[in-house]
């Protein structure tokens, strides 16, 4: 009976540190869901007792804040797949096994490990354009743009459409990191001739805005938001980080 009376005692809950911690976490996740316009998640977090907030944290919040968010590579990673590849490398030591393991580490945001794998792949097959391209991206994510530039430049010269334009986007980001903004604008425009990636439009718009070309920036940002309205669910989830950046920039330069 005492336990039941405690359940209805507001003072008991307010003095319970576990309750306060859960409430704070729930409010944090609710604010984040509203900011991302995840209305269904916000509803379940609001009516839940912390469980909805936990599901949201692992399914949306943590996933969208990973180090490689928005910078996808082909392939997906798992613990089991890592073990399989390590076994294949031990027994066979093939270039493509090192490459596949590198992609898994890249997706997990472990760029130094990814770099080691890509270099191991290139030791066994130096001409592999995929390994070279992904090595360049791994270097870029480690803020080593000067090392990434010649690698990505060579890949994009050989095949501008490599990795469906992802290598060209990485090259543009490398140029931005090195302060070569005019060259980066030209590369972003080249990307958008064949693709409509939100990642490309947002970063091109940011360069336009930095160069006081607000009208061009608005045009790119409006295109992103229009595309997002009609995009399938998987694409909206993938592009969420870029749509948020687009909305933020549009708010700063005016609609």
Residue pairs with C-beta under 8 A, 6 or more apart in sequence:
6 12
13 19
14 20
22 49
22 50
22 53
25 50
25 53
25 57
26 45
26 48
26 50
26 52
26 53
28 53
29 45
29 52
29 53
29 56
29 57
29 61
30 42
30 45
30 46
30 53
32 56
32 61
33 39
33 41
33 42
33 45
33 56
33 60
34 42
36 60
36 64
36 240
36 244
38 56
38 60
41 52
41 56
41 60
44 52
44 55
44 56
45 52
45 53
45 56
46 52
63 69
64 240
64 241
66 108
66 109
67 109
67 111
67 141
68 106
68 107
68 108
68 109
68 111
68 141
69 241
70 199
70 238
70 239
70 241
70 242
71 137
71 141
71 170
71 199
72 107
72 166
72 238
73 103
73 106
73 107
73 134
73 137
73 163
73 166
74 103
74 163
75 100
75 103
75 104
75 107
76 104
76 107
77 103
77 104
77 105
77 107
77 108
78 104
81 104
82 101
82 104
85 97
85 100
85 101
85 104
86 101
88 94
88 97
89 97
89 98
89 101
93 124
94 124
95 120
95 121
95 122
95 124
95 125
95 128
95 131
96 121
96 125
98 117
98 118
98 120
98 121
98 124
98 131
99 117
99 118
99 121
99 128
99 130
99 131
99 134
101 117
102 113
102 114
102 115
102 116
102 117
102 118
102 121
102 131
102 134
102 135
102 138
103 114
103 134
105 111
105 113
105 114
105 117
106 114
106 134
106 137
106 138
106 141
111 138
111 141
111 142
112 138
112 142
114 134
114 138
115 135
115 138
115 139
115 142
118 131
118 132
118 134
118 135
118 138
119 135
121 128
121 131
122 128
122 131
122 132
122 135
125 131
129 155
129 158
129 159
129 162
130 162
130 163
132 151
132 154
132 155
133 151
133 152
133 155
133 162
133 163
133 166
133 167
133 170
135 151
136 148
136 151
136 152
136 155
136 167
136 170
136 171
136 174
137 148
137 152
137 166
137 167
137 170
139 145
139 147
139 148
139 151
140 148
140 152
140 170
140 173
140 174
140 177
143 177
145 174
145 177
145 178
146 178
148 170
148 174
149 171
149 174
149 175
149 178
152 167
152 170
152 171
152 174
153 171
155 162
155 167
155 171
156 162
156 167
156 168
156 171
156 187
159 167
160 168
160 190
161 168
161 194
162 168
164 195
165 191
165 194
165 195
165 197
165 200
168 187
168 190
168 191
169 188
169 191
169 197
169 199
169 200
171 187
172 184
172 187
172 188
172 191
172 200
172 203
173 184
173 203
175 181
175 183
175 184
175 187
176 184
176 203
176 207
181 207
181 210
181 211
184 203
184 207
185 204
185 207
185 208
185 211
188 200
188 203
188 204
188 207
189 204
191 197
191 200
192 200
192 201
192 204
196 223
196 227
198 224
198 227
198 228
198 239
198 242
198 243
198 246
199 239
199 242
201 220
201 221
201 223
201 224
201 242
201 246
202 220
202 221
202 224
202 242
202 245
202 246
202 249
204 220
205 216
205 217
205 218
205 220
205 221
205 224
205 246
205 249
206 217
206 245
206 249
208 214
208 216
208 217
208 220
209 217
209 249
209 252
209 253
214 253
214 254
217 249
217 253
218 250
218 253
218 254
218 255
221 246
221 249
221 250
222 250
224 239
224 242
224 243
224 246
225 243
225 246
225 247
225 250
228 236
228 239
228 243
231 239
236 243
